[in-house]
Amino acid sequence: MGQLADKVIGALKAVEQLQIVTAVGKVTVSKAFEPENRKIDIAPDHKAMVTVIHLAQGDVINGMDEAFAPGQDDALREFHERQVKLGNEIIDRNLKLLTDMAKEIVGIFNQEKDAGMP
């Protein structure tokens, strides 16, 4: 089960952090579906809000341009807050799925071990 364990650990590391970026203006995202290589370029004169949630530690980091301070652009700030809430809901579903998958993998491993399979 060494290779399988390594793959599971690698998958967990890949999903240990959730980034939510709301930007207004020129934004370029490259390799969007490759978390380890993803690059988000926001033009220096454009505004952005960023929330990063570290799933294992529970840390939440928020960054926001002063243009989004309360009373400035409430609608966009509220949109970002809804995205963070949605992200948390996705995390909850994914953690349940990962737990269910881990239980299934352990069950298969135990069945194979009991059957004398290598």
PADREN-598911 format. One record per atom (N, C-alpha, C): residue number from 1; x, y, z. Coordinates in steps of 0.02 Angstrom, whole numbers. Each point is the difference from the previous one (the first is absolute). Layout:
<nodes>
<node><nr>NUM</nr><c1>X</c1><c2>Y</c2><c3>Z</c3></node>
...
</nodes>
This chain:
<nodes>
<node><nr>1</nr><c1>41</c1><c2>-60</c2><c3>0</c3></node>
<node><nr>1</nr><c1>-41</c1><c2>60</c2><c3>0</c3></node>
<node><nr>1</nr><c1>43</c1><c2>63</c2><c3>0</c3></node>
<node><nr>2</nr><c1>66</c1><c2>-7</c2><c3>-5</c3></node>
<node><nr>2</nr><c1>44</c1><c2>58</c2><c3>1</c3></node>
<node><nr>2</nr><c1>-13</c1><c2>50</c2><c3>-55</c3></node>
<node><nr>3</nr><c1>-7</c1><c2>-23</c2><c3>-62</c3></node>
<node><nr>3</nr><c1>-12</c1><c2>45</c2><c3>-55</c3></node>
<node><nr>3</nr><c1>-69</c1><c2>33</c2><c3>6</c3></node>
<node><nr>4</nr><c1>-49</c1><c2>-38</c2><c3>21</c3></node>
<node><nr>4</nr><c1>-67</c1><c2>27</c2><c3>9</c3></node>
<node><nr>4</nr><c1>0</c1><c2>53</c2><c3>54</c3></node>
<node><nr>5</nr><c1>33</c1><c2>-15</c2><c3>56</c3></node>
<node><nr>5</nr><c1>4</c1><c2>49</c2><c3>55</c3></node>
<node><nr>5</nr><c1>34</c1><c2>64</c2><c3>-24</c3></node>
<node><nr>6</nr><c1>53</c1><c2>-7</c2><c3>-39</c3></node>
<node><nr>6</nr><c1>35</c1><c2>59</c2><c3>-26</c3></node>
<node><nr>6</nr><c1>-46</c1><c2>41</c2><c3>-44</c3></node>
<node><nr>7</nr><c1>-40</c1><c2>-33</c2><c3>-42</c3></node>
<node><nr>7</nr><c1>-47</c1><c2>36</c2><c3>-44</c3></node>
<node><nr>7</nr><c1>-54</c1><c2>35</c2><c3>41</c3></node>
<node><nr>8</nr><c1>-25</c1><c2>-34</c2><c3>51</c3></node>
<node><nr>8</nr><c1>-52</c1><c2>31</c2><c3>42</c3></node>
<node><nr>8</nr><c1>28</c1><c2>61</c2><c3>36</c3></node>
<node><nr>9</nr><c1>60</c1><c2>-7</c2><c3>27</c3></node>
<node><nr>9</nr><c1>32</c1><c2>56</c2><c3>35</c3></node>
<node><nr>9</nr><c1>12</c1><c2>58</c2><c3>-49</c3></node>
<node><nr>10</nr><c1>22</c1><c2>-16</c2><c3>-60</c3></node>
<node><nr>10</nr><c1>10</c1><c2>52</c2><c3>-51</c3></node>
<node><nr>10</nr><c1>-64</c1><c2>35</c2><c3>-17</c3></node>
<node><nr>11</nr><c1>-54</c1><c2>-38</c2><c3>-6</c3></node>
<node><nr>11</nr><c1>-66</c1><c2>30</c2><c3>-15</c3></node>
<node><nr>11</nr><c1>-23</c1><c2>45</c2><c3>57</c3></node>
<node><nr>12</nr><c1>11</c1><c2>-22</c2><c3>61</c3></node>
<node><nr>12</nr><c1>-20</c1><c2>41</c2><c3>57</c3></node>
<node><nr>12</nr><c1>40</c1><c2>65</c2><c3>4</c3></node>
<node><nr>13</nr><c1>64</c1><c2>-3</c2><c3>-15</c3></node>
<node><nr>13</nr><c1>41</c1><c2>60</c2><c3>-1</c3></node>
<node><nr>13</nr><c1>-23</c1><c2>49</c2><c3>-53</c3></node>
<node><nr>14</nr><c1>-23</c1><c2>-28</c2><c3>-57</c3></node>
<node><nr>14</nr><c1>-22</c1><c2>43</c2><c3>-55</c3></node>
<node><nr>14</nr><c1>-64</c1><c2>38</c2><c3>17</c3></node>
<node><nr>15</nr><c1>-39</c1><c2>-26</c2><c3>48</c3></node>
<node><nr>15</nr><c1>-63</c1><c2>33</c2><c3>18</c3></node>
<node><nr>15</nr><c1>2</c1><c2>31</c2><c3>69</c3></node>
<node><nr>16</nr><c1>59</c1><c2>8</c2><c3>29</c3></node>
<node><nr>16</nr><c1>3</c1><c2>25</c2><c3>68</c3></node>
<node><nr>16</nr><c1>-12</c1><c2>76</c2><c3>5</c3></node>
<node><nr>17</nr><c1>-1</c1><c2>33</c2><c3>-57</c3></node>
<node><nr>17</nr><c1>-9</c1><c2>72</c2><c3>2</c3></node>
<node><nr>17</nr><c1>-51</c1><c2>21</c2><c3>-53</c3></node>
<node><nr>18</nr><c1>-45</c1><c2>43</c2><c3>20</c3></node>
<node><nr>18</nr><c1>-51</c1><c2>27</c2><c3>-45</c3></node>
<node><nr>18</nr><c1>15</c1><c2>74</c2><c3>-9</c3></node>
<node><nr>19</nr><c1>5</c1><c2>22</c2><c3>-62</c3></node>
<node><nr>19</nr><c1>11</c1><c2>70</c2><c3>-16</c3></node>
<node><nr>19</nr><c1>-61</c1><c2>27</c2><c3>-36</c3></node>
<node><nr>20</nr><c1>-24</c1><c2>58</c2><c3>24</c3></node>
<node><nr>20</nr><c1>-57</c1><c2>32</c2><c3>-33</c3></node>
<node><nr>20</nr><c1>25</c1><c2>70</c2><c3>-18</c3></node>
<node><nr>21</nr><c1>-1</c1><c2>15</c2><c3>-65</c3></node>
<node><nr>21</nr><c1>23</c1><c2>65</c2><c3>-24</c3></node>
<node><nr>21</nr><c1>-57</c1><c2>34</c2><c3>-38</c3></node>
<node><nr>22</nr><c1>-16</c1><c2>61</c2><c3>21</c3></node>
<node><nr>22</nr><c1>-49</c1><c2>41</c2><c3>-36</c3></node>
<node><nr>22</nr><c1>38</c1><c2>61</c2><c3>-23</c3></node>
<node><nr>23</nr><c1>5</c1><c2>10</c2><c3>-65</c3></node>
<node><nr>23</nr><c1>38</c1><c2>56</c2><c3>-27</c3></node>
<node><nr>23</nr><c1>-42</c1><c2>39</c2><c3>-49</c3></node>
<node><nr>24</nr><c1>13</c1><c2>65</c2><c3>-1</c3></node>
<node><nr>24</nr><c1>-34</c1><c2>44</c2><c3>-47</c3></node>
<node><nr>24</nr><c1>53</c1><c2>31</c2><c3>-44</c3></node>
<node><nr>25</nr><c1>-6</c1><c2>-10</c2><c3>-65</c3></node>
<node><nr>25</nr><c1>49</c1><c2>27</c2><c3>-46</c3></node>
<node><nr>25</nr><c1>34</c1><c2>-56</c2><c3>-38</c3></node>
<node><nr>26</nr><c1>60</c1><c2>14</c2><c3>-23</c3></node>
<node><nr>26</nr><c1>37</c1><c2>-49</c2><c3>-41</c3></node>
<node><nr>26</nr><c1>31</c1><c2>-54</c2><c3>44</c3></node>
<node><nr>27</nr><c1>-22</c1><c2>-61</c2><c3>-12</c3></node>
<node><nr>27</nr><c1>24</c1><c2>-58</c2><c3>38</c3></node>
<node><nr>27</nr><c1>17</c1><c2>-55</c2><c3>-50</c3></node>
<node><nr>28</nr><c1>56</c1><c2>-32</c2><c3>10</c3></node>
<node><nr>28</nr><c1>20</c1><c2>-56</c2><c3>-41</c3></node>
<node><nr>28</nr><c1>13</c1><c2>-60</c2><c3>45</c3></node>
<node><nr>29</nr><c1>-33</c1><c2>-56</c2><c3>-15</c3></node>
<node><nr>29</nr><c1>10</c1><c2>-61</c2><c3>39</c3></node>
<node><nr>29</nr><c1>29</c1><c2>-52</c2><c3>-48</c3></node>
<node><nr>30</nr><c1>57</c1><c2>-27</c2><c3>19</c3></node>
<node><nr>30</nr><c1>30</c1><c2>-53</c2><c3>-41</c3></node>
<node><nr>30</nr><c1>2</c1><c2>-64</c2><c3>42</c3></node>
<node><nr>31</nr><c1>-8</c1><c2>-56</c2><c3>-33</c3></node>
<node><nr>31</nr><c1>-1</c1><c2>-66</c2><c3>31</c3></node>
<node><nr>31</nr><c1>-49</c1><c2>-2</c2><c3>59</c3></node>
<node><nr>32</nr><c1>-61</c1><c2>23</c2><c3>-14</c3></node>
<node><nr>32</nr><c1>-52</c1><c2>7</c2><c3>51</c3></node>
<node><nr>32</nr><c1>-14</c1><c2>-66</c2><c3>36</c3></node>
<node><nr>33</nr><c1>5</c1><c2>-56</c2><c3>-35</c3></node>
<node><nr>33</nr><c1>-17</c1><c2>-64</c2><c3>31</c3></node>
<node><nr>33</nr><c1>61</c1><c2>-39</c2><c3>22</c3></node>
<node><nr>34</nr><c1>55</c1><c2>34</c2><c3>9</c3></node>
<node><nr>34</nr><c1>61</c1><c2>-31</c2><c3>26</c3></node>
<node><nr>34</nr><c1>20</c1><c2>40</c2><c3>62</c3></node>
<node><nr>35</nr><c1>-29</c1><c2>-16</c2><c3>59</c3></node>
<node><nr>35</nr><c1>12</c1><c2>41</c2><c3>59</c3></node>
<node><nr>35</nr><c1>73</c1><c2>14</c2><c3>15</c3></node>
<node><nr>36</nr><c1>43</c1><c2>-49</c2><c3>-10</c3></node>
<node><nr>36</nr><c1>70</c1><c2>11</c2><c3>16</c3></node>
<node><nr>36</nr><c1>35</c1><c2>47</c2><c3>-50</c3></node>
<node><nr>37</nr><c1>-29</c1><c2>10</c2><c3>-59</c3></node>
<node><nr>37</nr><c1>31</c1><c2>43</c2><c3>-51</c3></node>
<node><nr>37</nr><c1>-43</c1><c2>60</c2><c3>-18</c3></node>
<node><nr>38</nr><c1>-59</c1><c2>7</c2><c3>30</c3></node>
<node><nr>38</nr><c1>-45</c1><c2>54</c2><c3>-17</c3></node>
<node><nr>38</nr><c1>33</c1><c2>67</c2><c3>12</c3></node>
<node><nr>39</nr><c1>-13</c1><c2>46</c2><c3>-46</c3></node>
<node><nr>39</nr><c1>26</c1><c2>67</c2><c3>7</c3></node>
<node><nr>39</nr><c1>-56</c1><c2>50</c2><c3>-15</c3></node>
<node><nr>40</nr><c1>-9</c1><c2>47</c2><c3>46</c3></node>
<node><nr>40</nr><c1>-51</c1><c2>51</c2><c3>-8</c3></node>
<node><nr>40</nr><c1>36</c1><c2>67</c2><c3>-3</c3></node>
<node><nr>41</nr><c1>-5</c1><c2>33</c2><c3>-57</c3></node>
<node><nr>41</nr><c1>30</c1><c2>66</c2><c3>-8</c3></node>
<node><nr>41</nr><c1>-55</c1><c2>53</c2><c3>-2</c3></node>
<node><nr>42</nr><c1>4</c1><c2>46</c2><c3>47</c3></node>
<node><nr>42</nr><c1>-47</c1><c2>56</c2><c3>3</c3></node>
<node><nr>42</nr><c1>39</c1><c2>63</c2><c3>-15</c3></node>
<node><nr>43</nr><c1>-22</c1><c2>38</c2><c3>-50</c3></node>
<node><nr>43</nr><c1>35</c1><c2>61</c2><c3>-19</c3></node>
<node><nr>43</nr><c1>8</c1><c2>45</c2><c3>62</c3></node>
<node><nr>44</nr><c1>57</c1><c2>32</c2><c3>7</c3></node>
<node><nr>44</nr><c1>14</c1><c2>39</c2><c3>60</c3></node>
<node><nr>44</nr><c1>-51</c1><c2>54</c2><c3>16</c3></node>
<node><nr>45</nr><c1>-32</c1><c2>28</c2><c3>-50</c3></node>
<node><nr>45</nr><c1>-48</c1><c2>54</c2><c3>13</c3></node>
<node><nr>45</nr><c1>-72</c1><c2>-26</c2><c3>7</c3></node>
<node><nr>46</nr><c1>-9</c1><c2>-65</c2><c3>6</c3></node>
<node><nr>46</nr><c1>-66</c1><c2>-29</c2><c3>8</c3></node>
<node><nr>46</nr><c1>-9</c1><c2>-25</c2><c3>71</c3></node>
<node><nr>47</nr><c1>-61</c1><c2>-11</c2><c3>20</c3></node>
<node><nr>47</nr><c1>-17</c1><c2>-15</c2><c3>69</c3></node>
<node><nr>47</nr><c1>-18</c1><c2>-74</c2><c3>8</c3></node>
<node><nr>48</nr><c1>16</c1><c2>-27</c2><c3>60</c3></node>
<node><nr>48</nr><c1>-15</c1><c2>-70</c2><c3>13</c3></node>
<node><nr>48</nr><c1>-12</c1><c2>-12</c2><c3>74</c3></node>
<node><nr>49</nr><c1>-39</c1><c2>-54</c2><c3>13</c3></node>
<node><nr>49</nr><c1>-9</c1><c2>-27</c2><c3>67</c3></node>
<node><nr>49</nr><c1>22</c1><c2>-73</c2><c3>-3</c3></node>
<node><nr>50</nr><c1>36</c1><c2>-22</c2><c3>51</c3></node>
<node><nr>50</nr><c1>25</c1><c2>-68</c2><c3>1</c3></node>
<node><nr>50</nr><c1>-14</c1><c2>-29</c2><c3>68</c3></node>
<node><nr>51</nr><c1>-26</c1><c2>-62</c2><c3>1</c3></node>
<node><nr>51</nr><c1>-8</c1><c2>-37</c2><c3>61</c3></node>
<node><nr>51</nr><c1>34</c1><c2>-68</c2><c3>-10</c3></node>
<node><nr>52</nr><c1>43</c1><c2>-19</c2><c3>48</c3></node>
<node><nr>52</nr><c1>33</c1><c2>-64</c2><c3>-2</c3></node>
<node><nr>52</nr><c1>-18</c1><c2>-37</c2><c3>64</c3></node>
<node><nr>53</nr><c1>-25</c1><c2>-61</c2><c3>-8</c3></node>
<node><nr>53</nr><c1>-20</c1><c2>-41</c2><c3>57</c3></node>
<node><nr>53</nr><c1>45</c1><c2>-62</c2><c3>0</c3></node>
<node><nr>54</nr><c1>38</c1><c2>-9</c2><c3>55</c3></node>
<node><nr>54</nr><c1>42</c1><c2>-60</c2><c3>7</c3></node>
<node><nr>54</nr><c1>-42</c1><c2>-51</c2><c3>37</c3></node>
<node><nr>55</nr><c1>-18</c1><c2>-54</c2><c3>-35</c3></node>
<node><nr>55</nr><c1>-49</c1><c2>-48</c2><c3>27</c3></node>
<node><nr>55</nr><c1>24</c1><c2>-37</c2><c3>61</c3></node>
<node><nr>56</nr><c1>64</c1><c2>-20</c2><c3>0</c3></node>
<node><nr>56</nr><c1>25</c1><c2>-40</c2><c3>56</c3></node>
<node><nr>56</nr><c1>7</c1><c2>42</c2><c3>63</c3></node>
<node><nr>57</nr><c1>24</c1><c2>61</c2><c3>-7</c3></node>
<node><nr>57</nr><c1>12</c1><c2>42</c2><c3>58</c3></node>
<node><nr>57</nr><c1>-59</c1><c2>43</c2><c3>19</c3></node>
<node><nr>58</nr><c1>-46</c1><c2>10</c2><c3>-47</c3></node>
<node><nr>58</nr><c1>-58</c1><c2>42</c2><c3>13</c3></node>
<node><nr>58</nr><c1>15</c1><c2>75</c2><c3>-6</c3></node>
<node><nr>59</nr><c1>59</c1><c2>17</c2><c3>-24</c3></node>
<node><nr>59</nr><c1>18</c1><c2>71</c2><c3>-8</c3></node>
<node><nr>59</nr><c1>-38</c1><c2>31</c2><c3>-58</c3></node>
<node><nr>60</nr><c1>-23</c1><c2>62</c2><c3>9</c3></node>
<node><nr>60</nr><c1>-32</c1><c2>37</c2><c3>-52</c3></node>
<node><nr>60</nr><c1>36</c1><c2>66</c2><c3>-7</c3></node>
<node><nr>61</nr><c1>22</c1><c2>16</c2><c3>-61</c3></node>
<node><nr>61</nr><c1>36</c1><c2>62</c2><c3>-14</c3></node>
<node><nr>61</nr><c1>-41</c1><c2>38</c2><c3>-52</c3></node>
<node><nr>62</nr><c1>-14</c1><c2>63</c2><c3>15</c3></node>
<node><nr>62</nr><c1>-37</c1><c2>43</c2><c3>-47</c3></node>
<node><nr>62</nr><c1>44</c1><c2>58</c2><c3>-20</c3></node>
<node><nr>63</nr><c1>-3</c1><c2>18</c2><c3>-63</c3></node>
<node><nr>63</nr><c1>34</c1><c2>59</c2><c3>-24</c3></node>
<node><nr>63</nr><c1>-50</c1><c2>38</c2><c3>-43</c3></node>
<node><nr>64</nr><c1>-2</c1><c2>67</c2><c3>9</c3></node>
<node><nr>64</nr><c1>-50</c1><c2>38</c2><c3>-35</c3></node>
<node><nr>64</nr><c1>27</c1><c2>70</c2><c3>-15</c3></node>
<node><nr>65</nr><c1>-6</c1><c2>21</c2><c3>-62</c3></node>
<node><nr>65</nr><c1>18</c1><c2>68</c2><c3>-17</c3></node>
<node><nr>65</nr><c1>-46</c1><c2>47</c2><c3>37</c3></node>
<node><nr>66</nr><c1>25</c1><c2>58</c2><c3>19</c3></node>
<node><nr>66</nr><c1>-41</c1><c2>48</c2><c3>38</c3></node>
<node><nr>66</nr><c1>-62</c1><c2>22</c2><c3>-39</c3></node>
<node><nr>67</nr><c1>0</c1><c2>-10</c2><c3>-66</c3></node>
<node><nr>67</nr><c1>-59</c1><c2>18</c2><c3>-40</c3></node>
<node><nr>67</nr><c1>-61</c1><c2>-42</c2><c3>19</c3></node>
<node><nr>68</nr><c1>12</c1><c2>-57</c2><c3>35</c3></node>
<node><nr>68</nr><c1>-55</c1><c2>-44</c2><c3>19</c3></node>
<node><nr>68</nr><c1>-17</c1><c2>6</c2><c3>74</c3></node>
<node><nr>69</nr><c1>26</c1><c2>50</c2><c3>34</c3></node>
<node><nr>69</nr><c1>-16</c1><c2>10</c2><c3>71</c3></node>
<node><nr>69</nr><c1>-75</c1><c2>12</c2><c3>7</c3></node>
<node><nr>70</nr><c1>-27</c1><c2>-15</c2><c3>59</c3></node>
<node><nr>70</nr><c1>-72</c1><c2>10</c2><c3>9</c3></node>
<node><nr>70</nr><c1>-22</c1><c2>70</c2><c3>-21</c3></node>
<node><nr>71</nr><c1>-54</c1><c2>2</c2><c3>-39</c3></node>
<node><nr>71</nr><c1>-26</c1><c2>62</c2><c3>-25</c3></node>
<node><nr>71</nr><c1>27</c1><c2>20</c2><c3>-68</c3></node>
<node><nr>72</nr><c1>53</c1><c2>-33</c2><c3>-23</c3></node>
<node><nr>72</nr><c1>31</c1><c2>18</c2><c3>-64</c3></node>
<node><nr>72</nr><c1>-32</c1><c2>-38</c2><c3>-57</c3></node>
<node><nr>73</nr><c1>6</c1><c2>-66</c2><c3>1</c3></node>
<node><nr>73</nr><c1>-30</c1><c2>-41</c2><c3>-53</c3></node>
<node><nr>73</nr><c1>-32</c1><c2>-61</c2><c3>34</c3></node>
<node><nr>74</nr><c1>-54</c1><c2>13</c2><c3>36</c3></node>
<node><nr>74</nr><c1>-32</c1><c2>-51</c2><c3>40</c3></node>
<node><nr>74</nr><c1>-23</c1><c2>-60</c2><c3>-41</c3></node>
<node><nr>75</nr><c1>-26</c1><c2>12</c2><c3>-60</c3></node>
<node><nr>75</nr><c1>-26</c1><c2>-55</c2><c3>-41</c3></node>
<node><nr>75</nr><c1>55</c1><c2>-49</c2><c3>-18</c3></node>
<node><nr>76</nr><c1>57</c1><c2>25</c2><c3>-20</c3></node>
<node><nr>76</nr><c1>55</c1><c2>-45</c2><c3>-20</c3></node>
<node><nr>76</nr><c1>29</c1><c2>-35</c2><c3>62</c3></node>
<node><nr>77</nr><c1>5</c1><c2>35</c2><c3>55</c3></node>
<node><nr>77</nr><c1>25</c1><c2>-31</c2><c3>62</c3></node>
<node><nr>77</nr><c1>-48</c1><c2>-55</c2><c3>22</c3></node>
<node><nr>78</nr><c1>-66</c1><c2>13</c2><c3>-5</c3></node>
<node><nr>78</nr><c1>-50</c1><c2>-52</c2><c3>18</c3></node>
<node><nr>78</nr><c1>4</c1><c2>-59</c2><c3>-48</c3></node>
<node><nr>79</nr><c1>14</c1><c2>12</c2><c3>-64</c3></node>
<node><nr>79</nr><c1>9</c1><c2>-54</c2><c3>-47</c3></node>
<node><nr>79</nr><c1>59</c1><c2>-44</c2><c3>22</c3></node>
<node><nr>80</nr><c1>55</c1><c2>32</c2><c3>18</c3></node>
<node><nr>80</nr><c1>59</c1><c2>-38</c2><c3>22</c3></node>
<node><nr>80</nr><c1>-17</c1><c2>-41</c2><c3>63</c3></node>
<node><nr>81</nr><c1>-36</c1><c2>30</c2><c3>47</c3></node>
<node><nr>81</nr><c1>-20</c1><c2>-36</c2><c3>60</c3></node>
<node><nr>81</nr><c1>-43</c1><c2>-61</c2><c3>-16</c3></node>
<node><nr>82</nr><c1>-44</c1><c2>7</c2><c3>-50</c3></node>
<node><nr>82</nr><c1>-41</c1><c2>-58</c2><c3>-21</c3></node>
<node><nr>82</nr><c1>45</c1><c2>-54</c2><c3>-30</c3></node>
<node><nr>83</nr><c1>51</c1><c2>20</c2><c3>-36</c3></node>
<node><nr>83</nr><c1>46</c1><c2>-49</c2><c3>-29</c3></node>
<node><nr>83</nr><c1>38</c1><c2>-37</c2><c3>56</c3></node>
<node><nr>84</nr><c1>20</c1><c2>36</c2><c3>52</c3></node>
<node><nr>84</nr><c1>34</c1><c2>-32</c2><c3>56</c3></node>
<node><nr>84</nr><c1>-47</c1><c2>-50</c2><c3>34</c3></node>
<node><nr>85</nr><c1>-64</c1><c2>19</c2><c3>9</c3></node>
<node><nr>85</nr><c1>-49</c1><c2>-45</c2><c3>30</c3></node>
<node><nr>85</nr><c1>-9</c1><c2>-62</c2><c3>-44</c3></node>
<node><nr>86</nr><c1>-5</c1><c2>10</c2><c3>-65</c3></node>
<node><nr>86</nr><c1>-6</c1><c2>-56</c2><c3>-46</c3></node>
<node><nr>86</nr><c1>63</c1><c2>-45</c2><c3>4</c3></node>
<node><nr>87</nr><c1>58</c1><c2>31</c2><c3>5</c3></node>
<node><nr>87</nr><c1>62</c1><c2>-38</c2><c3>7</c3></node>
<node><nr>87</nr><c1>-1</c1><c2>-43</c2><c3>62</c3></node>
<node><nr>88</nr><c1>-25</c1><c2>27</c2><c3>55</c3></node>
<node><nr>88</nr><c1>-5</c1><c2>-40</c2><c3>61</c3></node>
<node><nr>88</nr><c1>-48</c1><c2>-58</c2><c3>-8</c3></node>
<node><nr>89</nr><c1>-54</c1><c2>10</c2><c3>-35</c3></node>
<node><nr>89</nr><c1>-48</c1><c2>-55</c2><c3>-13</c3></node>
<node><nr>89</nr><c1>33</c1><c2>-54</c2><c3>-43</c3></node>
<node><nr>90</nr><c1>38</c1><c2>20</c2><c3>-49</c3></node>
<node><nr>90</nr><c1>36</c1><c2>-47</c2><c3>-43</c3></node>
<node><nr>90</nr><c1>50</c1><c2>-40</c2><c3>42</c3></node>
<node><nr>91</nr><c1>36</c1><c2>35</c2><c3>44</c3></node>
<node><nr>91</nr><c1>48</c1><c2>-33</c2><c3>44</c3></node>
<node><nr>91</nr><c1>-35</c1><c2>-54</c2><c3>41</c3></node>
<node><nr>92</nr><c1>-56</c1><c2>18</c2><c3>30</c3></node>
<node><nr>92</nr><c1>-37</c1><c2>-49</c2><c3>41</c3></node>
<node><nr>92</nr><c1>-19</c1><c2>-62</c2><c3>-40</c3></node>
<node><nr>93</nr><c1>-26</c1><c2>11</c2><c3>-60</c3></node>
<node><nr>93</nr><c1>-18</c1><c2>-57</c2><c3>-43</c3></node>
<node><nr>93</nr><c1>61</c1><c2>-42</c2><c3>-19</c3></node>
<node><nr>94</nr><c1>55</c1><c2>34</c2><c3>-18</c3></node>
<node><nr>94</nr><c1>60</c1><c2>-36</c2><c3>-21</c3></node>
<node><nr>94</nr><c1>31</c1><c2>-39</c2><c3>58</c3></node>
<node><nr>95</nr><c1>0</c1><c2>29</c2><c3>60</c3></node>
<node><nr>95</nr><c1>27</c1><c2>-36</c2><c3>57</c3></node>
<node><nr>95</nr><c1>-41</c1><c2>-63</c2><c3>15</c3></node>
<node><nr>96</nr><c1>-66</c1><c2>5</c2><c3>-7</c3></node>
<node><nr>96</nr><c1>-42</c1><c2>-59</c2><c3>10</c3></node>
<node><nr>96</nr><c1>16</c1><c2>-53</c2><c3>-53</c3></node>
<node><nr>97</nr><c1>7</c1><c2>23</c2><c3>-62</c3></node>
<node><nr>97</nr><c1>17</c1><c2>-46</c2><c3>-55</c3></node>
<node><nr>97</nr><c1>68</c1><c2>-33</c2><c3>13</c3></node>
<node><nr>98</nr><c1>50</c1><c2>39</c2><c3>21</c3></node>
<node><nr>98</nr><c1>66</c1><c2>-29</c2><c3>14</c3></node>
<node><nr>98</nr><c1>-3</c1><c2>-50</c2><c3>57</c3></node>
<node><nr>99</nr><c1>-39</c1><c2>15</c2><c3>51</c3></node>
<node><nr>99</nr><c1>-8</c1><c2>-47</c2><c3>56</c3></node>
<node><nr>99</nr><c1>-32</c1><c2>-64</c2><c3>-24</c3></node>
<node><nr>100</nr><c1>-52</c1><c2>5</c2><c3>-40</c3></node>
<node><nr>100</nr><c1>-33</c1><c2>-59</c2><c3>-26</c3></node>
<node><nr>100</nr><c1>48</c1><c2>-41</c2><c3>-44</c3></node>
<node><nr>101</nr><c1>39</c1><c2>35</c2><c3>-41</c3></node>
<node><nr>101</nr><c1>48</c1><c2>-35</c2><c3>-44</c3></node>
<node><nr>101</nr><c1>54</c1><c2>-35</c2><c3>42</c3></node>
<node><nr>102</nr><c1>24</c1><c2>33</c2><c3>51</c3></node>
<node><nr>102</nr><c1>52</c1><c2>-30</c2><c3>43</c3></node>
<node><nr>102</nr><c1>-27</c1><c2>-63</c2><c3>33</c3></node>
<node><nr>103</nr><c1>-62</c1><c2>2</c2><c3>25</c3></node>
<node><nr>103</nr><c1>-30</c1><c2>-59</c2><c3>31</c3></node>
<node><nr>103</nr><c1>-6</c1><c2>-56</c2><c3>-50</c3></node>
<node><nr>104</nr><c1>-19</c1><c2>16</c2><c3>-62</c3></node>
<node><nr>104</nr><c1>-7</c1><c2>-51</c2><c3>-52</c3></node>
<node><nr>104</nr><c1>68</c1><c2>-31</c2><c3>-17</c3></node>
<node><nr>105</nr><c1>51</c1><c2>42</c2><c3>-5</c3></node>
<node><nr>105</nr><c1>67</c1><c2>-25</c2><c3>-16</c3></node>
<node><nr>105</nr><c1>26</c1><c2>-46</c2><c3>55</c3></node>
<node><nr>106</nr><c1>-9</c1><c2>21</c2><c3>63</c3></node>
<node><nr>106</nr><c1>21</c1><c2>-41</c2><c3>56</c3></node>
<node><nr>106</nr><c1>-38</c1><c2>-66</c2><c3>0</c3></node>
<node><nr>107</nr><c1>-65</c1><c2>2</c2><c3>-15</c3></node>
<node><nr>107</nr><c1>-40</c1><c2>-61</c2><c3>-4</c3></node>
<node><nr>107</nr><c1>25</c1><c2>-48</c2><c3>-53</c3></node>
<node><nr>108</nr><c1>16</c1><c2>26</c2><c3>-58</c3></node>
<node><nr>108</nr><c1>27</c1><c2>-42</c2><c3>-55</c3></node>
<node><nr>108</nr><c1>67</c1><c2>-29</c2><c3>20</c3></node>
<node><nr>109</nr><c1>43</c1><c2>43</c2><c3>29</c3></node>
<node><nr>109</nr><c1>66</c1><c2>-23</c2><c3>22</c3></node>
<node><nr>109</nr><c1>-7</c1><c2>-58</c2><c3>51</c3></node>
<node><nr>110</nr><c1>-46</c1><c2>8</c2><c3>48</c3></node>
<node><nr>110</nr><c1>-9</c1><c2>-52</c2><c3>51</c3></node>
<node><nr>110</nr><c1>-28</c1><c2>-64</c2><c3>-31</c3></node>
<node><nr>111</nr><c1>-45</c1><c2>7</c2><c3>-48</c3></node>
<node><nr>111</nr><c1>-28</c1><c2>-60</c2><c3>-34</c3></node>
<node><nr>111</nr><c1>56</c1><c2>-38</c2><c3>-37</c3></node>
<node><nr>112</nr><c1>42</c1><c2>38</c2><c3>-35</c3></node>
<node><nr>112</nr><c1>55</c1><c2>-32</c2><c3>-37</c3></node>
<node><nr>112</nr><c1>49</c1><c2>-32</c2><c3>47</c3></node>
<node><nr>113</nr><c1>14</c1><c2>33</c2><c3>56</c3></node>
<node><nr>113</nr><c1>46</c1><c2>-28</c2><c3>49</c3></node>
<node><nr>113</nr><c1>-29</c1><c2>-64</c2><c3>30</c3></node>
<node><nr>114</nr><c1>-64</c1><c2>0</c2><c3>17</c3></node>
<node><nr>114</nr><c1>-33</c1><c2>-59</c2><c3>28</c3></node>
<node><nr>114</nr><c1>-2</c1><c2>-57</c2><c3>-50</c3></node>
<node><nr>115</nr><c1>-3</c1><c2>16</c2><c3>-65</c3></node>
<node><nr>115</nr><c1>-2</c1><c2>-50</c2><c3>-52</c3></node>
<node><nr>115</nr><c1>70</c1><c2>-24</c2><c3>-18</c3></node>
<node><nr>116</nr><c1>52</c1><c2>29</c2><c3>31</c3></node>
<node><nr>116</nr><c1>69</c1><c2>-21</c2><c3>-13</c3></node>
<node><nr>116</nr><c1>29</c1><c2>30</c2><c3>-63</c3></node>
<node><nr>117</nr><c1>-31</c1><c2>53</c2><c3>-25</c3></node>
<node><nr>117</nr><c1>26</c1><c2>33</c2><c3>-62</c3></node>
<node><nr>117</nr><c1>56</c1><c2>48</c2><c3>19</c3></node>
<node><nr>118</nr><c1>50</c1><c2>4</c2><c3>-43</c3></node>
<node><nr>118</nr><c1>56</c1><c2>46</c2><c3>14</c3></node>
<node><nr>118</nr><c1>-19</c1><c2>72</c2><c3>-5</c3></node>
</nodes>
